[in-house]
Amino acid sequence: MRAVGGIVVLLMAGCAAPEPRPNPIAFSLDAGGIQLLDRPQRVDFGRTDHSTLSAMTKLTASDPMREGACVGGGRYAAFGDGVALHFARGDFVGWSRREQDGTIRQAGRACVQA
């Protein structure tokens, strides 16, 4: 009987609601990288890809929608808000953003997605 009770507890634990994600943090994109709007911190070009992706995931409150290789080397990570971060040799080297009117802004070295 104890085994059945343990199974019920495990099944109920699987039904727990997922932890809510925090709200996005306001930021702007500029010639040097990413500036947080409500605090002095920045995510500048040259930062490692791992720390940049972690920071952007916190800023947007979401994981990248797509990640992939760039033509000619490097890689990118695209987020749901139209921002793509570009990396070369493990470093954050640029960003691009598709605006609502379809134009693309960018800074640093952006890559062509393979």
N, C-alpha and C positions, 0 to 999 in steps of 0.2 A: 504494500500500500504506500510505503514511503516513496518508492520509485515513481508512482503515478503522481503524487503530490509534487515531487521535484520537477517532473515534466510539465505540469500545469504552471508552476512558477516560472520555468524557462520560457514557455509559450507566452505567458503574460508579459515577461520582460521584453520579448520581441515586439510587443504591441505598443511600447512606450513611444510617445511623440518625439520626433527628432528635435534636437536642440535648435532654437531659432538662431538664424544668422543675424549678426549686428547690422545696423543700418549703414549704408554707404557713407564714406567720408568725402566731403567736397574737395576737389583738387582741380588744378589747371595744368595744361601742358605748355611748356615753354622751350626756348632754344637750348636749355641745359638739362632738361628732363621733366620731372613732375614736381610741382609745388603743392603742398597741402594748403588749403585756404584758411583753415581756422587755427593753424599752428605753424611754427617756423620750420618744421622738418621738410626735407626734400628727398627725392629719389633721383639722384644725378646720374648722367651717363658715366660709365666706367664701373658702376656697382655690379656685383656678381649677379648672374642670372637667377640663382636660387633666392637670394634676398630680395631681388626686384620683384619676382613673381609672388613671393610671400607678401610683400608690401602691397602690391596691386590687388591681390586677392582680398586683403583687408580693406583697402580703399573702396573697391567696387562691391564688396560683400558677396562676391561670386568667384567661382573658379573660371579659368579660361574656357571659352566655348570650343576653341580649336587651337591646336599646336601643331607645328610642322616645320619642314625644312624650307630653306630659301634657295632659290636658284643661285648658284655660285658659292654656296656655303652659308653657314649660320642657320639660325632658326627664328621662329616667331611664335608668339602667343597672342591670340585674339580674344577680346572680351566682348560681352554682349552690348556694351555701350558704343561700339564702333572703334574702340582703341585697340591697336595692335602694337605690342612691344617687340623690338627686334634685338637679336643677340648675335654676337660673333665671338668665337673663342671663349665662351663662358661669361662675357661681359655685356651689359646693357649698353647698346650703341645707338639706339634711335627709337622713335615712335611714329606711328601714323594714325590718323583718325578720319574715318569716313563721316562726313557731316550729313545732316538730314537732306540737304539739297544735292547730295551725291559727290560733291567735291571732296578731295582728299588733302588734308593738311599733314605736314610731317616736319620733323626736326631730327638732326643727327643723321645716321645712316639707316635708312629704311631698306628693306629687301623686297624682292619680288617673290611672292609665295609660290612654291613649287606645286 
